Structures are given as structure tokens and as C-alpha cells.
């Protein structure tokens, strides 16, 4: 199947808009399914199987805020299982309200991988051919859409290679991150993960299995990348690889002024010879900050570091990493010293660490283990991720860090720039228009029983105040990992890209079967 003809799409766009309804009747929080199970699902010949009971796990995610109980969970053993199930539901047409959501490692935040009274596909059960690594001038790895990035790291390292762009947390599936973007501290150099893909295998909303790339079925390829699961389920991906070093020099420094901090960050992401990873944090009124760092980092000057106080201050942490092999240590230290000499951080706050490549990339998993041991991992995570244009980052920071967010005791606040001049603008990812944009992420955890500032209601209210300010001040900000309740809000989010998004939906998922948890389109049901 080739790219859809634009004139055909425009002619059918009006019909399609009548077929989809504004999603205003999605039930809140936990709902019990009272509908009978379609017997026809049980008649499908599959390599895997359906579960129709004890489905609570498929109604939960990392966000732990919304729980929508599905009617069934498919545990596929083959791509054919996924294709057959979707085609069966597609052939039933509007006579059924069944929808389908692909679920990876369950790290969605707002129920995006859930399907109320529908079918959830457990992508991690998909039996796949073993990962295939090609070592050549343009190396790559072929992987299942249900494969975890941490497993890809370990497999590709056997060949001295690894993916070039990562997320901060690696226990996520390939299909999950590619359906969003996959942005982390390497994105300033390599772009997000969706810009490091050569080819995809996708099951569309009609059950068709299509291989696509920038040269074959390109419209579907770019639509699916960052497409929030709306046009197809990623069952296989070909990921670009690069040389992998063995060690990482990991560095943190502090700033007291946003202007100095942002100038240094922007200088580093624009430099040809820079670090391999650049991120940052906002730190608000943290006691004993540098002492906490000592568990993982060593101060360059222990005496000066011991005299620095973070109490009652608004600080900015610049976090950098340089990859290297042990035999390159001397040259590496010289390069790092030169790079640091160009920066204007507080001298007493220079902290360094040396860890393995795997330990650095999988660093968040160590925090997960600690939090799980304390029962603090499976709590609500009302995260808010924003992309802010460079020209408005000071306006944003002045209001948000000055008047709205009083501390960051509920979780880290990330802030770092990326230069998207080399990014491909054909994907479905929506970003502000400027070349340099800032990722600002409020990664909050809420205590379920609390009614105070660490409670879910307070954090959600605070997030809404931030969003309201962005809208009122017309900052041109965009949500990353977006969440809206109405189609009108989605239209505003996509802006000029909305028409293309709707056209692609009409072409690849005309009955709006896929990814109902995103709340963009609702399947039309015939009333008889």
C-alpha cells in the first residue's frame, strides 16, 4: 500500500469527520465492564490467546490516575494474531464499540494505552525473531515493537554498537517511545528516537500489515512516528546504531542565574566538540543538596563544596556526560577541562563521577529499585512535560518558578534545550516553531492518601495553573506526551498539522479503532 492520494483524502475528510465524535463521554476513573464478551473473538484462530478475566493489570499504568477496564486482553505470539484481531473488529464495522490499544511496559501516564470495554494487546508477549544486528557502514538493529530498550542495549553492545538516541528510562518498549518521540539528553545531537529509525512494520486500523520507510509508504512511516498510536501498531522497527564506548564521565555543576545557565546550555548544544549528553534540573529550596550528590559523585574541591549551601535558593543544575574508552582517558580529561573552562558555573559545585556506559544509561532503573523497596513506585505520577520556545523560556521560568512552583520536593524538574534544526518535520510530533526549544518536565509523584502539597489534587491543580499561564501568556508551548479531553483541544495542539493528522486517520484507521485512550477520536457506533 502506497501513500494515500491527497485529493482522495480531502474528499473523504468530511465523511470521516462525521464518523468520529468529540470524545466527551469517556467515563472517569475505574469503570466495570457490564457488556457481554463478543463470542466471535473466541472463534479466532490465533498463535497466542485472549484473556477475558482478571484484567485489572491492563487497566493500570505508570501514571496510576486513570483505570479503564478492557473487555479482553490479547497475548499475541505473532504479528498475524494482531492483524487478525484488528481485521476482525474492523469487519464488524460500527456494529460494535470494540476498540484496540497496544500496551507495552505500561508506562503511559494518562490511560493512553487503555481501552475501556475494548481489547488491550500485550505487546511484550509478542514472540519475535531474535534481534538482528547488521554491522556495516550504516549499522542497524531489527527489533520487535514490544522489545525493551534495555534489552536492545545489551544485545547491540555485543557488537560494540548501540542506539544513538535514548530516553532517560530504558525499561520501555520500542513501539511505545516511537509512538511519542523519545527525547533525552542526546537529542540535541542525534534528534529524538523517532529520527533514528530506518524502517517500520505496522498493523493499521484495518488489520493490514505494512512495511514502511522514508522511501516506501512514507506517509504512513512519518505518520506513525510520533503519531500517538493513531494510525497503526508498530510490530517491528529498524533502529540506527553507532559506535558504543565503554565508560562515561558524568558531571554536575550548579548555577544561581537562569540566564547564565541557559547561555551555557545553548553554547554546549551548538558546539561541534561538546558532551554526548546534556540535560539540566531546576532545584528549589533543597537542603543539603551537595551532600546528597556525594553518594554518586565526587566534588572537585571537597572543602569549597562543603561550604556551599542550597537552603532557600533557586538553583539550576547542568548535567553533562562524555562517553569514552579507558585507553582515551588522558585525552578525554583534557577535552573535558577545555569544555568546562568555557562555562560559568559556581566553581565550588563541580562534581564528577565515572561509571560504565550501561550504568549511566540505565541510571533511572536504580532509582526504581530503591523506590519499589519503599513502596513508592506504584503511586500516582501526574507528570507534566512541556516544550517551550527559547524566546519565551525566561517568561515561563519567571512566573512558574517564581509564583507557581514553590519547591520540587514532589519530584525532579528537568530543563534543557535541544536544537531541532536537523530534525525531520514530516513526523506527527508537534513542537514549537523555533529551532531551539526547551524541554521542561515536572516529574511529580503523589502520595495517594495525602491532601497536602504532596497529594494528587494539589499537583494536578498546580499543573493546570502552569498550563493556564502558558495559554494566557501565549508562549507557544506544546505538551510532550500530550493529554487532552476534547477534540477541540487536540485541534489547538496540532494547529496547522491537524488536517494532515485527520487525513491520515481517515486513511489508516477510518473506524477509529486504535488507541482510544488518547481521547483524540471516538469510534462511531450505529444505533439500531
N, C-alpha and C positions, 0 to 999 in steps of 0.2 A: 504493500500500500504506500503510495507516494504522499507528498504533502497535499493538503486539501486545497482545491481551487478556491481562490478568494471570492470570485463572483458567486460561486455556489454557496459559500458560507454566508455572504451578506444576504442572499435571497432567503436563506433558511434561518437567518438570525432572529427574525421577528417571530417565526413559528416557535423557535426554541425558547424565546423569552416567555411565550405563553405557557410553555411546558413546565418551566421552573417557577417556583413560588418563592416569595421572600420568606426566609426562614424565621418565622416569628412564633412558631408554636412548639419549638423543641422543649421538652419537659425539663424542669430544673432538677439538679442533683440526682439522687438514686431513684430509679423507676423500676417497677417489677413488670415483667412481660406477661400479659394475660392472653395474648393471641396463641392459637394452636400452631404447632410446628408444621410447616408445609411438608406433607408426606413425600412430595416429589424430590426433595433434597436427599431423602434416604434411598431413592432409587438410582442415584447417580453412581456410575462405576468409577471408582477412584483408586489410586495407589495408596493414598492416605485415608483419612476418616474424618467424620464430623463428631463433635461432642454437642449434646443437647442439654446436659445437666451440669451443675456445679461450674457455672461460667463466670463466677464473680471476678476471677483474675483478669478476664478480658474487659471488665468494666472499671478497671483501675489503671492509673498511670502515675508517672513521677510527680505530676502536679498535685495529685491527691485532692482535687477540689470537686471535679465532676465524675459521676459514676453512672453510665448508661448501660444497662444490661442488654446484651445481644440475645438473639433467638438461638444462634448456633455459632460454634467455633470450628473452622476448618483447619485441620492439621495436614497440610499438603506434603506429599512426598515427591511430587513432580510439578513442573510448570503446567502440565496438562490438567492436573487437579484444579489449579487456579483458573485456568482458561475455561474448563468445562463448567465450573460452578458459576462463573460470571456469565457465560453464554446462556446457561440455563435460566438464570434470573432475567437476563436481557430478553430472552424469547418469551418470558411470561408477560413482558410489557408492563403497562400501567395497571394491570390487574392485581399486582402485589406491591406492598410497600417495602419489600426487602431491598436493603442497600448493603454495600460491602465496604469494609475498612481493612486495610492492611496494617497489621500490628507487628512492629519489630521487637525491640527490647523494652517497650513500654515506657519510653522516656518523654512522651508528649506531656504538655503542661495543662492543656485545657480540654481534654477529651477528644483531641483531633483524631486519634486512632481508634475511636469507639464507634459503634453502630447500634443505636437504640433499636431493639427488636429486629436487627438485621444479622448479617454474617460477618464475623471478625476472622480474618485469615492470620493464623500464627506463622509469620514468615520465617521464624527461626527453626521451624520443623521441616522446612523445605530441604529435602535431600538433594544435594548438588554434586556435580563433579568436583573433585578436589581442585583447589585453586591452581590456576595455570599461570606461571610466571614466564614471560618472554624477556630474555636478556638480549638487547640489540642496541642500535643507536637511539631508538626511541622505545625504551623498555616499558612494559605494562604488565598488569596482573588482571586476569579474568576471574571474577568472583560472583557469588550469588548475592541477590539483593537482600537476603536475610543474614549475610555474614557480618560478624562484628569487626570493627576496625582494629581492635586489639589483636584479633587472630590474623588479620592481614599483615599487621606489623611484624608479628613473629615469623610468619611464613616468608615474607619478602626479604627479611633480614638474612635468611639462609643464603641468599644470592648477593648479599651486600647492597641491597636496594630497599627502598621504602617509598610510600606515597609522599608527595611533597607538601601537601596542604592537609591540615588536621583540624579536629575540634579539640577543645580542652579536655573533654572526657571521651575515652575511646571505646567504652562498652555500649556502643550504639551501632545500629545496623546501617549498611551501605544505602539501602533504599530509603531509610528514614532521613539521613542527613542530605542526600542528594535531592530529596523532595522539598527541602528547605533552602539550604545553601552550603552550610558547613564553613563557618567563619571562625578563625582563631588568629593567633599571633604571627602565623606565616602568610596570612592573606595579603599583606602589603607587597609581598614579593611574588607569590605564586597565584594570587587570587583565591577565592573560596574553593571548596572541593568541587562544586559544580563546573568549575572552569578547568578541571584536571581530569576530565572524562573523555575517552575516545569513542565509546560506543555503549549502547544500552539495548537490553531486551526488555520489552514492555508488553504487558497484557492490558489491552484497552477496555473501556466500559462495555464493549460488545463481546468481549471474550477473545478477540483476535490477538495472536502473538506476533509482535512486530519487532524486527531488529532495526535500530535507527542510529544515525550518527550525523555529523555535520554535512555529510555528503549523500546520505541515504535517509529518506523520510525525516529530513532536517526539521520540519515544522514540529513534528511530534517530539523529536530529540530535545529541542530547545524548550518546548512547552513543558515537558515532564521535569526538566532540571529547574528546581525552584518552584514547581507547579503545585505544591501542597497536595499531591496525590490526586488531583482532579482529572487528569487525562489518561492515567494508566498506572498500573502497579509495576514497579521495577523488579524484575526477576533475575537480571544479570547485568553486570557492569564491567567495562574495561577501563581500569584506572591507570593513569600515567604514573610512572615511577622515576626516581632519581637516585643518585648515589647516597648511601647512608653511612654517616660517621658513627663511631663507637661511643664517643663521650660528649658531654655538654658542660660548658662553663655557664653557670646560671647566676645572674647578677640582679640585685635590687638596690635602688637609691631613692631618696626622698626629696621632694620639693615643697616649698611653702607657698608658691605662687603658681596659679594655673597658666599664666602667660609664659613663664619660663619653662614649665613642664611641657606644654603643648608645642612650644618652639623646638625644644629638644626632640620630642617625639617625631614631629614633622621633618626635622632635619635628618633623623635616622632613617625614616622610611623613604626618603628621597635620595639617600646616599647610595652610590654604586657598591662600595665596600662597607657593608653595615653588618648588623647582627642578623641571625637567621630567624629570630622570633622577637617580637616587640609587642608588649601589652602594658597595661597600667591599671592602677586602682585609685579610688578615692577613699581616704581614711579620715573619718570624722570622730574626733574626741575619743581616741583609743588610748587606754592606759597601758604602759609597759610594752609598747609595740615592738621596739628593737629587741627587747629581752625575749619576746616570743619568736622572733626570727632566728635566734641563736640555736634553736633546736634543729634547724636545717641549713643555716648559713653561718659563715664566719665573718666578723667585722674586719675591715681592712685596718682600722685603728681602734682596738678594743677600749682604750681609755676614753677617747673622744666619744665613742658610741655609748659608753656607759653614762656619759654626762648629758646626753640628749633626751629631752622629754617631749612626748607626744600628747600629753594631757591637754584637753581643751582646745586642740588645734585642728584646723582643716588642712590636711596634707595630701600630697599626690605621690604615689609610688610608681616609678618607672621600672618595669621588669623586662630584662633582656636575656637572651641566650645565644651562645655561639657554639656550633657543632664542630667537633674536631676528632682527629685520631691521635692516639698517645704520642706517636713519633713527631707530631707537629706542635707539641706543647710550647716550645720556645717562641716559635713564630706567632702562634696564637696569642700568647701573653703580650707580645709586642703590639699586635693589631688591636687587642682589647684596650691596652693602655692608651694607644693613639685615639681610639674611638671615645673613650671616657674623657680624655683631655679636651674634647670638643664640646663637652656638656657642662651644664651649670647647676648641678645638683648640690645639696648640702653636703660638704665633704665628710662630715663625721658619720654619715648614714650609708656609706658604701659597704655593702655586704656581698660576699661571693660564696659560691658552692660549686663543687664538681661532682657530677653524677653521670651514670650511664645514659645513653640515648633512650633506652626503653624506660628507665626510671623517670626521666624527665617527661616524656610523652604521656606516661601512664600515671602522672603525679596525682591527679584528682581521685583516682581509684584508691589510693592510700587513705585519703580523707574519707572516702565512702566506707572503708572498712572500720575506721575509728567511729564514725557516726552510727553505723549499724550496731556496733557493740554497745552503744549508749542508747539505742532505740530512737535515734534522731534522724534516721534516713527516710523512713516512710512516714513523713509528716507533710502537711500541705506546703507546696512551693509556688507561691504566687509571684513568679518571675515576671519582670518587665524588661524587654530588650528593645532598644531604640537605635536607629541610625540618624545621626544629627549632621547637617551640613557644617563644614568647617567655619563658614562665615557667621554661624549662629551659636557656636559652642559656648562662647562667653556669656551670651544672653541666657542660654539654658542653665549653665552652671551657677550663675549669679542668683537666679530665682530658686532653682531646685536645691542646691547645696547650701543656699543662704537662708531660705524660708520654709521649704517643704520637708526635706530630709534632715533630721536633727542629729542622727548618728547612723552608723552602719553595723550595729550590734546584731541585726537580724540576718546578716549575710554580706558577702563581698559586693562591692560596686566596681565593675570594670569600666575603664575608659581608655580607649586608644584609637588612633587614626589608621585608616587604610587608604591607599591611593588606587582608585578603581579606573584610572585612565586606560589600563591594559585589559580591563575586564570585558567580557563579551556581553553586549547589551541585548542579545537576542533571547536570553533565557526569560523565565517567568518571574525571576527575582525582582522585587521593587525596591529601589534605593533613591535617596535624594539625588538631585540632578548634578551637584557639584562633583568634581573629580576626587577631592579629599573629603571623606566623611568619617565621623567618629562613631564607633560602637560604644554605647553606654548601656550597661546591663546591670539591673538591680536583681541580684540572685538571692532573694529572701527565703528564709524558712520560717514557718509559723508554728507556734505551739498550739495544738488542737483545742485545748481547754482554756486557753488564755483569752481574756477580754481586754488586755492591756496593749502596749505598743508592740509586743511580740505576738499578738494574736492575728488571725487571718483577716478579720473585719478591718482592723486598723491598717494593715498593709495594703489590702485591696483599695481602701479609701485613699491612701497615700498615692498609690499607683494612678488612680483616677485623677487626682489633683495634678500629677505630673502631665498626664495626657491632656487634661483640660488646658493647662498652661501652654503646652506645645501648640494646641489648636488656636487658642486665643491670640497668642503672640505670632502666629503664622510662621513658625520656624522652618517649615518644610520638612519636618521629621517624618520618618516612616517606621512602623513597627517591624522588627525582625522576629520571626516565629509569631506572626500576627494572630490576633484573636478578636473577632467582632461578632455581633449578634444579629445584624441585619444586612441584607444585600446592599442597601444604600450606603452603609459604612464601608463595605467592601469596594463599592464603586469609587468612593473617595480615595481609598487606599491605593487602588490600581491606577486611578487617574486616566491618562491617555491610553494606558495599556489594557483598560477594561474591555474595550471592544474586541481586541485580539484574544483576550482570555475567554470571553464568551464564545467567540467563533471556534476556538479550539475545543471548548467543552461540547459544543454542538457537533463537532466532527468526531471526537474520540469517546465521548460519554454522553450521547444525546438524551438518555433517560435519567441522567444524574444519579447513577447507581453508586459511584465511587466516592469515598472519603466524605460521608455526610457530617462527620464530627467537625469539619472545618466551618460549617454553617454558611457556606457561600451559596450553594444551590440546594433546593429541596426537590426530591423526586415527585413528579406529578402522579396522582392516583386517580384512576377513573372511578366515578361514583355511579353505581347502578342499583 
